[in-house]
């Protein structure tokens, strides 16, 4: 029997007004890392700053992290940290801000590092020599506040790299449902389906355990029971709170059980076309469930536990309720040009197969099989 482990942040603070926990921190300087304007627009950036100043902590802000954080952005953030010298890094915003803050933290603590030095899973050196990390998500989706993962884009190679190290698990996760309550409908849908993908992949993963299974199943149930309400009634705080907790539970599951082909394929098609990660996962989910069920009985076990006949069909119906297309060719968010899709398919499939998430997928594959899955999802053809 192989040795197992289970790791999550030391402290998880959740519920309404959880943001006030920042006023209890002890330290001298904090750098807040955030994205575009939403955290400022809705007052959460000022609120975070105010709470930190109550703790007599000097605050500086690094903003402008893009939707798919690049190597250049994390290097820029690390330089700003090296000048300011914070002992707390506060990641505030969507998954992109949280992912970027993790790698900025690594480069701040180890200025000699180059991006290629940390691509291999587990290659990150020890952190917490200079600072600790607090993660405050504004979306109920990536669960970056819980996980050992960060996704950074190499814009020159058009590849999203999932970076993995338990060193990156934040010291404190703050889950305040007031933040995701401000999400637009389409982001609620996309990030919510990302939660579902995390939970389902963790459940069927070859590295799953009784600990991760329990968390994954509860996350799946919470999503199925609450995502449509959160989408249609954004101010329903009960649904928002349940989705925020579902995201964290799924994060606890997948950071310990890893993921699978849904994320492998999503990372690479996202790198090629710039399509939103959660939207990509939502489209891929039914097809990869169809592919995987021939090699694991856990899909049918999950269906029995949920009281549904067919999981992939259920997810397609859910996508329709959330106004998510059932294939990539119908995506309007970005240009999913058919000629470009065919042009990059072989390279994209090779890169997806080599993604670290492929290793724990329950059914084995190869680049040709990945091509088949991409093609099925592009045209909306079920996998027998």
C-alpha positions in Angstrom: 0.0 0.0 0.0 1.4 3.4 -1.0 1.8 6.2 1.5 -0.8 8.9 1.2 -0.9 12.6 2.3 -3.4 15.4 2.6 -2.5 19.1 2.6 -4.6 22.2 2.7 -4.0 25.8 4.1 -3.3 26.0 7.8 -6.2 28.4 8.3 -9.5 28.7 6.3 -11.7 31.5 7.3 -15.2 31.5 5.7 -18.6 33.2 5.9 -19.9 36.8 5.6 -17.5 39.5 6.7 -14.6 37.0 6.6 -12.5 39.8 5.0 -12.2 41.4 8.4 -9.8 38.6 9.4 -7.1 40.7 7.8 -7.1 43.0 10.8 -5.8 40.2 13.0 -2.6 39.6 11.0 0.7 40.4 12.7 3.4 41.9 10.5 5.0 45.1 9.1 4.3 45.2 5.4 1.8 43.6 3.0 1.6 43.7 -0.8 -1.8 43.2 -2.3 -1.7 41.5 -5.7 -4.9 42.0 -7.7 -6.2 42.0 -11.2 -8.1 44.6 -13.2 -10.7 47.1 -11.8 -13.4 44.9 -10.2 -11.9 44.7 -6.7 -11.4 48.4 -6.7 -14.7 49.2 -8.3 -16.7 47.2 -5.7 -14.7 48.5 -2.7 -13.0 45.3 -1.8 -9.5 46.5 -2.5 -10.0 49.5 -0.1 -11.6 47.3 2.4 -8.7 44.9 2.4 -6.3 47.8 2.8 -8.3 49.3 5.6 -8.4 46.0 7.5 -4.6 45.6 7.1 -4.0 49.1 8.3 -6.1 48.4 11.4 -3.3 45.8 12.2 -0.7 48.6 11.7 0.6 47.0 8.5 2.0 49.2 5.7 0.3 48.4 2.4 1.4 48.5 -1.2 -0.7 47.4 -4.2 0.4 45.5 -7.4 -2.5 45.5 -9.8 -3.2 44.8 -13.4 -2.7 41.0 -13.4 -4.3 39.9 -16.7 -6.8 37.1 -17.2 -4.1 34.6 -18.2 -1.2 35.7 -16.1 2.1 35.7 -18.1 5.7 35.0 -17.1 6.4 38.7 -17.7 3.7 39.8 -15.2 4.9 37.5 -12.4 8.5 38.6 -12.9 7.4 42.3 -12.7 5.5 41.6 -9.5 8.5 39.9 -8.0 10.6 42.9 -8.7 8.1 45.1 -7.0 8.1 42.8 -4.0 11.9 42.9 -3.8 11.8 46.7 -3.6 9.0 46.9 -1.0 10.0 43.8 1.0 6.6 42.6 2.3 6.3 39.9 5.0 2.7 39.3 3.9 1.5 38.8 0.3 -2.3 39.3 -0.1 -3.7 37.7 -3.2 -7.1 39.4 -3.9 -9.3 38.6 -6.9 -10.0 35.9 -9.4 -7.9 32.8 -9.9 -5.5 34.7 -12.2 -4.5 37.1 -9.4 -4.1 34.3 -6.9 -2.0 32.2 -9.4 0.2 35.1 -10.3 0.8 36.0 -6.6 2.0 32.5 -5.9 4.7 32.6 -8.5 5.6 36.3 -7.7 6.1 35.0 -4.1 8.4 32.3 -5.4 10.6 34.7 -7.5 10.6 37.2 -4.6 12.0 34.6 -2.2 14.4 33.2 -4.8 15.5 35.9 -7.2 17.9 33.5 -8.9 15.0 31.4 -10.2 14.0 31.3 -13.9 10.6 30.2 -15.0 11.9 27.1 -16.7 13.4 26.0 -13.3 9.9 25.5 -11.8 7.9 23.9 -14.6 8.6 20.4 -13.3 6.1 19.4 -10.6 7.6 19.7 -7.1 10.7 21.7 -8.3 9.9 24.8 -6.3 12.4 25.5 -3.5 11.2 26.2 0.1 9.1 29.3 0.6 8.2 31.4 3.7 11.8 32.7 4.2 10.6 36.3 3.6 6.8 36.2 3.5 3.6 34.3 4.0 0.6 34.2 1.6 -3.1 35.0 2.2 -5.5 34.2 -0.7 -8.9 35.8 -1.0 -10.8 34.6 -4.0 -13.4 36.8 -5.8 -14.7 33.9 -7.9 -16.1 30.5 -6.9 -14.0 28.5 -9.3 -10.3 28.0 -9.4 -9.8 27.3 -5.7 -6.3 28.7 -6.0 -6.7 29.8 -2.4 -6.6 26.1 -1.3 -4.3 24.5 -3.8 -0.7 23.7 -4.7 -1.4 24.7 -8.3 -0.7 27.9 -10.3 -1.3 28.3 -14.1 1.0 30.7 -15.9 1.1 31.4 -19.6 4.2 31.6 -21.7 3.0 34.1 -24.3 5.9 33.3 -26.6 5.1 29.6 -26.8 1.3 30.0 -26.5 1.3 27.4 -23.7 -0.3 27.5 -20.3 1.9 25.8 -17.7 0.2 24.2 -14.6 2.9 24.6 -11.9 2.6 22.3 -8.9 4.2 22.4 -5.5 2.9 22.1 -2.0 5.1 25.0 -1.1 2.5 27.2 -2.9 -0.4 26.3 -0.7 -1.5 29.6 0.9 -1.0 30.0 4.6 -4.5 31.5 5.0 -7.6 31.3 2.8 -10.3 33.8 3.3 -13.7 32.9 1.8 -16.1 35.8 1.9 -19.2 35.3 -0.2 -19.7 39.1 -0.7 -16.9 39.0 -3.3 -18.3 36.4 -5.7 -21.8 38.0 -5.3 -20.5 40.7 -7.6 -19.6 38.3 -10.5 -21.4 38.8 -13.8 -23.7 36.0 -14.9 -21.3 34.5 -17.5 -18.4 34.4 -15.0 -20.7 32.8 -12.4 -21.4 30.1 -14.9 -17.9 29.5 -16.2 -16.2 29.5 -12.8 -19.0 27.3 -11.3 -18.4 24.7 -14.0 -14.7 24.9 -13.3 -15.6 23.8 -9.7 -17.6 20.9 -11.1 -14.7 19.8 -13.3 -12.3 20.0 -10.4 -14.5 17.8 -8.2 -15.3 15.2 -10.9 -11.7 14.9 -12.0 -10.5 14.6 -8.4 -13.1 11.9 -7.7 -12.1 9.7 -10.7 -8.4 10.4 -10.4 -6.0 7.5 -10.0 -4.6 9.3 -6.9 -8.0 9.7 -5.2 -8.4 8.7 -1.6 -11.3 8.4 0.9 -10.5 11.9 2.1 -10.6 13.4 -1.4 -13.7 11.4 -2.5 -15.7 12.7 0.4 -14.8 16.3 -0.4 -15.3 15.9 -4.1 -18.8 14.4 -3.7 -20.0 17.1 -1.4 -18.6 19.8 -3.8 -20.4 18.1 -6.8 -23.7 18.1 -4.8 -23.4 21.7 -3.8 -22.7 22.8 -7.4 -25.6 20.9 -8.9 -27.9 22.2 -6.2 -26.8 25.9 -6.3 -25.2 26.9 -9.6 -28.4 27.7 -11.5 -29.7 29.8 -8.6 -26.4 31.7 -8.3 -26.5 32.2 -12.1 -30.1 33.4 -12.2 -30.3 35.2 -8.9 -26.8 36.6 -8.3 -27.8 38.3 -5.0 -28.9 35.0 -3.4 -26.3 34.9 -0.7 -27.1 31.3 0.4 -26.4 30.0 -3.2 -23.3 32.2 -3.4 -22.0 30.9 0.0 -22.6 27.3 -1.1 -20.8 27.8 -4.4 -17.9 29.5 -2.6 -17.6 26.6 -0.2 -18.0 24.1 -3.0 -15.1 25.7 -4.8 -12.9 25.3 -1.7 -14.0 21.7 -1.1 -13.2 20.8 -4.7 -9.9 22.5 -4.3 -9.1 20.5 -1.2 -9.9 17.4 -3.2 -8.0 18.1 -6.4 -4.9 19.6 -4.8 -4.4 16.2 -3.1 -5.8 13.9 -5.8 -4.7 16.0 -8.8 -6.8 16.2 -12.0 -7.0 14.6 -15.5 -7.5 15.1 -19.2 -10.2 17.8 -18.8 -7.6 20.2 -17.4 -4.8 18.9 -19.7 -6.8 19.7 -22.7 -8.2 23.0 -21.3 -4.7 24.3 -20.5 -3.5 23.8 -24.0 -6.6 25.0 -26.0 -6.7 28.0 -23.7 -3.1 28.8 -24.5 -3.8 28.6 -28.2 -7.1 30.5 -28.5 -7.3 32.5 -25.3 -10.7 30.9 -24.4 -11.7 31.2 -20.7 -10.6 28.3 -18.6 -13.9 27.6 -16.9 -15.8 27.7 -20.2 -13.3 25.3 -21.7 -13.8 22.9 -18.8 -17.5 23.1 -19.1 -17.4 22.1 -22.8 -14.9 19.4 -22.4 -16.5 17.8 -19.3 -19.2 15.6 -21.0 -16.9 14.3 -23.7 -14.1 13.3 -21.3 -16.6 11.7 -18.9 -17.8 9.6 -21.8 -14.1 8.7 -22.6 -13.2 7.8 -19.0 -16.2 5.8 -17.9 -14.9 2.7 -19.8 -11.9 2.5 -17.5 -13.4 3.4 -14.1 -16.6 2.3 -12.3 -16.6 5.6 -10.3 -18.6 7.4 -12.9 -21.5 5.0 -12.5 -21.0 5.1 -8.7 -21.3 8.8 -8.8 -24.4 8.6 -10.9 -26.0 6.3 -8.4 -25.0 8.5 -5.5 -26.5 11.6 -7.2 -29.6 9.8 -8.4 -29.1 10.6 -12.1 -29.1 8.3 -15.1 -26.2 9.8 -17.2 -23.7 12.2 -15.9 -22.5 13.5 -19.3 -26.1 14.2 -20.4 -26.8 15.9 -17.0 -23.8 18.2 -17.6 -24.9 19.1 -21.1 -28.4 20.0 -19.8 -26.7 22.1 -17.1 -24.5 23.9 -19.7 -27.7 24.8 -21.7 -29.3 26.3 -18.6 -26.1 28.4 -18.1 -26.0 29.5 -21.7 -22.8 27.6 -22.3 -22.3 26.2 -25.8 -22.0 22.4 -26.2 -19.0 22.5 -28.5 -16.0 24.7 -29.3 -17.1 25.8 -32.8 -20.1 27.6 -31.3 -18.0 29.6 -28.9 -18.4 33.4 -29.5 -16.1 34.6 -26.6 -13.1 34.3 -28.9 -12.5 33.3 -32.5 -12.5 29.5 -32.6 -11.7 29.4 -36.3 -12.0 25.9 -37.8 -9.0 26.3 -40.0 -6.8 27.4 -37.1 -8.2 24.6 -35.0 -7.1 22.0 -37.6 -3.7 23.8 -38.0 -2.8 23.6 -34.3 -4.5 20.3 -33.5 -1.5 18.0 -33.7 0.8 20.3 -31.7 -1.9 21.2 -29.2 -2.7 17.5 -28.7 0.9 16.6 -28.1 1.2 19.4 -25.6 -2.0 18.4 -23.8 -0.9 14.8 -23.6 2.4 15.9 -21.9 0.5 18.1 -19.4 1.1 17.0 -15.8 -2.6 16.5 -15.2 -2.7 13.7 -17.7 -0.8 11.4 -15.4 -3.7 10.8 -13.0 -6.5 10.5 -15.6 -8.3 7.1 -15.1 -8.0 6.1 -18.7 -4.7 6.0 -20.6 -4.3 8.0 -23.7 -1.8 9.2 -26.3 -1.6 12.2 -28.6 -3.8 10.6 -31.2 -6.5 9.9 -28.6 -6.3 13.5 -27.4 -6.8 14.6 -31.0 -9.9 12.6 -31.1 -11.3 14.1 -27.9 -10.5 17.6 -29.1 -12.2 17.0 -32.4 -15.3 15.5 -30.7 -15.6 18.5 -28.4 -15.0 21.0 -31.2 -17.8 19.6 -33.3 -20.0 18.3 -30.5 -19.9 14.6 -31.3 -20.3 12.2 -28.5 -17.6 9.6 -27.7 -18.8 6.0 -27.9 
